[in-house]
Amino acid sequence: MSLTTVVWMLVVVGLWNRARALDNGLARTPTMGWLHWERFMCNTDCDADPDTCISERLYMQIADVMAAEGWREAGYQYVCIDDCWMDQSRDAGGRLQADPRRFPGGIKKLADYVHSKGLKLGIYADVGRTTCAGYPGSLAHYDTDAQTFVEWEVDLLKFDGCSMDATLLEEGYVNMSKALNRSGRPILYSCEWPLYEWPTQKRRATSGATSQTSTIHGAASNPSWTGLFRTRTSSSPQPVPLVIGNFGLSRDQQESQMALWAIMAAPLLMSNDLRSICGHSKELLQNRHIIAISQDELGKQGRHTAKVNHFEVWERPVSNGRLAIAVLNTLEIGGPRGFSLQAAPGWKMCSPLCNVTQILPQYEEVGVRMGHRVSVNPSGTALLVITSSSSHDKTFLQMEWSEKQTLL
Amino acid sequence: MSLTTVVWMLVVVGLWNRARALDNGLARTPTMGWLHWERFMCNTDCDADPDTCISERLYMQIADVMAAEGWREAGYQYVCIDDCWMDQSRDAGGRLQADPRRFPGGIKKLADYVHSKGLKLGIYADVGRTTCAGYPGSLAHYDTDAQTFVEWEVDLLKFDGCSMDATLLEEGYVNMSKALNRSGRPILYSCEWPLYEWPTQKRRATSGATSQTSTIHGAASNPSWTGLFRTRTSSSPQPVPLVIGNFGLSRDQQESQMALWAIMAAPLLMSNDLRSICGHSKELLQNRHIIAISQDELGKQGRHTAKVNHFEVWERPVSNGRLAIAVLNTLEIGGPRGFSLQAAPGWKMCSPLCNVTQILPQYEEVGVRMGHRVSVNPSGTALLVITSSSSHDKTFLQMEWSEKQTLL
């Protein structure tokens, strides 16, 4: 199997653009935050479901929890509104407006509240005639809407791609990008463009380089293990947020998502209910060793480098000559199986010695070893960071990385 | 969607045969026990993995735990050996023999040990030239092998269908059935025949009625949520054991498997590691309310009766005029959703009143109500038992059952 296209997309649209994008300080590392869609979807019935409907109350409560329970300190910064926040029509001045029953204070006050907690607010709009759920789209209103978001002091825009002629998609995304650039406020532009473009065209999204900063975050996709598993390898990729803390992933599968998202430098955008999340999921999402890999300053993305005996090996070079390695046990039947660092064909990293730190399944400073054997549960992932044990090997490590691409 | 074929198979091969089979007291209710395959597979390397290899030690330890930790009392009776117990060849007398390194005491002593714990021993053989893993098959040895199992005082035979010409499959299974009948010991005949026959022929397995007792248990299939989910609806069904307590199912998915297996009257054969199972999984597998539905004396199987708003409703009539109902939330995205007993189209059960006992997600004697609303997590299942609140309604309940088949 070749490098997964989802990784490639992240390269093209995400970190790859860094060098060419405006240097406004945004998104130097994968975005971290929370997004409502996969958990709360388009529930607008606040009479029946006051705690889980899309309303300012939900975002304020999430912001409260993020500030109070270590999420902000762990790096999760953005509280992101997804589809279904709007009123059914624009106001008399042609501006987007929030549903007045569900957002009585309006978006500006919500942004102030989120900022007062030391967090940032994300909002949602659509490049076409309507949003995916049928609310007003931004087509022919790009400048107005960019200006509105600036006035509200919004910090991120998820710009969706529904209800738009495919041939106009690129122009629409570029035009909104320009409108944001002109607006004067640094707003993280999180566009869903490649997701919509991918099925029809496989060209590189180079035009995105003129935008402020681009990254991908979650489309509405199936947050089950099968869905995530497919994301990893699909030719029509649908990147998904972290669904750790919801209902569909076993403990091992949750660890796999966290480890692989860190290795792939995918955005760490959670879509769950932080108000009621269980201890294990919280601990995993706040694991500082995993987050350090995700946010590593070297800014390189990891890749799938080997397939051995129903294990998938993923590697990401990180700062100080280290290499982060994720080993996914793809054999879902049976029990825990041992994987040896020396098992990957062509792999000389730990030959003869390397310094191993194990992060998952349990943190352990293993030390300098001739390789390392780790037990990996079915559908689980071991996550390790290794350092070569001599300066000679550090050089070798870099060579190793490019050689390894021939393995697949 | 029509009634799932897996259910139909269970009807045909399992309970349906009861009336025609020899009345030897076996398998009047779905078999309960433990089977090694899905968790331990064909690991024969006892040097590297002494605790998890296929050896007499494994079955003795499982028997110890089943006797000591409430499994036997909950109803789990059989400790079943699957493939890979044999030596590579038959003995000088043409008899099957256990691998002498992994089973130094032999199967007879193992059976004695298991019996001493108040449990029963299951063994594995194959209708064809070799077993699925390549060990000696029973073809041309049916009488010898049946006699061997009787001498060893084995209580169940899982008879697999590998390495056999499809046209001879039926004859082979029937001949082994006759050999067991002649042997004089009541051995539960758990044949995999329909599993192998299904892809090519859809006739009813009526010939099975001449065997002692037939039932289906787990083939080697994918124990992930997707696999289970497919089992439920596949046109080429692969019934799987309970994999609760392993690595691939979330808590809600584990509850769904237990509830649906009870409703379908599927065998409760666990394939997990009872020595290290977590508290929640143990509690679920030993839940006496769910097991009571599985083992209900009425002996009827449940059916998929309605599909409403991404909920699947399954119903099983149980003794004393009651109805067990499982409600599966098939929408894997989003949060918990409410299901009302009155929501199923054409359903008049709780109209105007019924007496509701909720078993999953939490046990609660709800009492006499006008319907009942239950919250079901994504990929989770609510399990309820209802009784009509008047004698008039009890009659109605029986009618309801036959009428309901038109809903699908």
Interface residues (C-beta under 8 A of the other chain):
Chain A: E38 R39 F40 M41 N43 T52 A220 N222 P223 S224 W225 T226 G227 N246 F247 G248 L249 S250 R251 D252 Q253 D273 E332 I333 G334 G335 N377 P378 S379 G380
Chain B: E38 R39 F40 M41 N43 T52 A220 N222 P223 S224 W225 T226 G227 N246 F247 G248 L249 S250 R251 D252 Q253 D273 E332 I333 G334 G335 N377 P378 S379 G380
